[in-house]
Amino acid sequence: MSPLTIAWSMCAAASAMMGLSHVLLWFKERRRSVYLLSSVMAFSAAASALLELALMRADDTARYGTLLQWENLTIYLLIISMVWFVYLHFGTARRWLAVAITVLWTIAIGINFTSPMSLVYSEITELRMMKTFWGETFTLAIGEPNPWKALADAASLLILVYALDGSFRAWRGGTREEAAAVGGGIVVFILLAGAHTPLVDAGVVATPYMISFGFLAIVFGMTYVLVSRAFSASRYARQVQADEKRWRLLLENVQLLVVGLDRGGLVNYVNPHALRLLGYERGDILGRPWIDIAVPQAERPAAWDTFRNLLQGGNLPSFENTVLGKTGEALHVRWSQVLLYDVDGASGGTLSIGEDLTPRIRAEHEARRERDALAHVTRVSAMGELVASLAHELNQPLTAMLSNAQAAQRFLATDPPELGEVRDILHDLVKDNQRASDVIRRLRALLTKEPPAFAAVDLCRLARDVSQLLRGDSMIRKIDVAVECPSEPALAHGDTIQLQQVLLNLLLNAFDAVAHLPADRRRITVGISRRRDAWEISVRDQGIGLAPDGLTEVFEPFFSTKRGGMGMGLSIARSIVESHDGRLWAENNSDRGATFCLTLPVFGALDPREAAA
Ligand code: ADP
C-alpha cells in the first residue's frame, strides 16, 4: 500500500472519528449546537483529506479543477463551522469578525464554483508528476493563480486574529485549559494550512495539499478537552455522590422534621425524626399529598396557595403552622423551606425543614401559669401584711355608720320624728357604706385568681386605687403618698390586677424604706409621664436607697434585707412588667433614697414586635 494513501486515510479516519463522537454528543444534548458545529467541522476535514488524496491521483486538468472546487467547499464548511464554534463555545470571540470571515469565505466559495478551475487557478497549464523522497509519485498542478484567491487568504488572516483574540479573552475569563487546547489547536491549524497551501499553490514547495493534516491539531486539542471534561465529570460525580451521602446522613439524623415534596405536593422524602413525631411509617406517607395529610382542613387551601406560589419562584419566608400526626395530635412547627431544582434548572419541588415548637410552647404556658400562681400567692401574702391597716380602714366607716344609725333611732323616737335629720343621716350612711365597700372591692379584686386579661388600663386610676388601698397603712405609718398625673389620660395596655400588684409592691417597699425617717420626710411620690410610645411610672422615696450592687441584685429572686422578707416581690414585679413588653429598673436619687421606674406600652400604639415584622 502507498504511504500517501495510508497517511491521508488515517487522517480522514481521525477527523471522521471526532465528527462521529461530536455528533453523538449532540444527539445526547440537542441544546448544545456547538457539538453539531464541531462535528460539521470534523467531517469536512475528513472529506478534505479524501479529496486531497484524490487530487494526488488526478490525471487530467479538468478533473483536477473539479476536485479543487470540492476541496475548497470542504474547507469553506470547515472554516465557517469552526468560526461559529469558537463564537458559541467560548462566548468571548468578536461577532463582527465571525460575520466578516463568513461573508468573505461565502463570496470566495461562490467564485470557486463559477471559475472552471476553482478559486485557486484561473487556468491550469499542466499537471506535473512529482516524487516523494521515498519515491512515490503524486500529481500537482501548475497554472495561472486566480486573483480572487486573495479573498480566502485575507479571510485566513482574519481567522488567525479572531481565534487568537477569542481564545485570549477566554483565557483571561478563566477557562484557561480549554482556551489553550482548542484555541491553540485552531491557531496551529490556520498557521499550518494557511502558510503551507499558498506555498504549494505558488509551486514553491512540492508536496501534496496538507490542510487535513493541519486539522489534526484541532482534533488533538478537542480530544484533550473531551477527555479532561470526562475526567472532571467523573470526579464531580464521585464528589456529588459523597456529598449526597453526607447530606442524607445529616437529614436522617437531624433532630428536625425534614419533608421533601415534588412539584405536585406529594411527599418524596421524610426523615426518621418527622416520622417519629408524627407517628407514621415511611410507607404510610411517601407518594401522598402532604398538605392533605398533615395540615388541618381549615388551613389546607391557604397551604396549597403558598406551595404553588413557592414553586413559581415566590419568596420563601419561614412560617409556623399546625401539623397533624397520625392520631390527630397537633404539633406546632416552624418551617424553613428551600426550592429544589432539577438538572435542567427547573424547579423540581421543595425541601422543608421544621422545628417542633410544641414542647417549648407547652413549657412557656406552664411557666406563665406558675408565674401567675406565684404572683397570686405573693399578692395574698402582701394582703396579709395589710390586714391590720385594712381593719383600721374599715373600722372608720363602720363606726361612723353605727353611730349614725343610733342617732337616727334617737331622731325617730322623738315625737314628732325629726325626719329631716334622719334623711341626712341616711345620706351619710350610704356614703360610709360606699367607702367600706370600696375598700372591700379593691381587696377582692387583688385576691382573685383570674387569668390575666389585657386591656386599656388608666394608670392614674390604678395609682390612686393602690394608694387608697394603702391609705390605712400610710395613715398608721404617717407616710404621705402623692400621685402626680399628667393632664392627658394615661392609658396603657395591660392587666389591671397584675399592674396593681406591681405598684403595691413598689409602694410597700418604699414604705419600709422611709420607715426610719422623721415623719415630715416620709413622703413618696408616684409620677406618671409619657416617654414617646410608652408610659413611665416612677415611685420615688427619700429612704435608705440601694447599695451600688443592689440596683440589679434587688430583682433577684429571694433577695431580701428585711427580717421575714420573702425577696420575691421585685422579681415577680419585673417578670410581670416584662410580660407587658415593658421594663422595670431601680435608680438611686441624686440626693436621698431610690426611685423605681417602669415603662408600659401606650394603649393603641403598635405592638413593637408587630412593628418589627
Ligand atoms: P421583700 O420586700 O420581701 O424583701 P422585694 O423583692 O420586694 O422583697 O425586695 C427585695 C429587696 O429590695 C428588699 O428587701 C430591699 O432590700 C430592697 N428594696 C426594695 N425597694 C427598696 C427601696 N425603695 N429602697 C431601698 N431598698 C429597697
Boltz pocket constraint, residues with backbone or C-beta under 6 A from the ligand:
constraints:
  - pocket:
      binder: B
      contacts: [[A, 505], [A, 506], [A, 509], [A, 510], [A, 513], [A, 541], [A, 543], [A, 544], [A, 545], [A, 546], [A, 554], [A, 556], [A, 559], [A, 560], [A, 561], [A, 562], [A, 564], [A, 565], [A, 566], [A, 567], [A, 568], [A, 569], [A, 570], [A, 571], [A, 594]]
      max_distance: 6.0
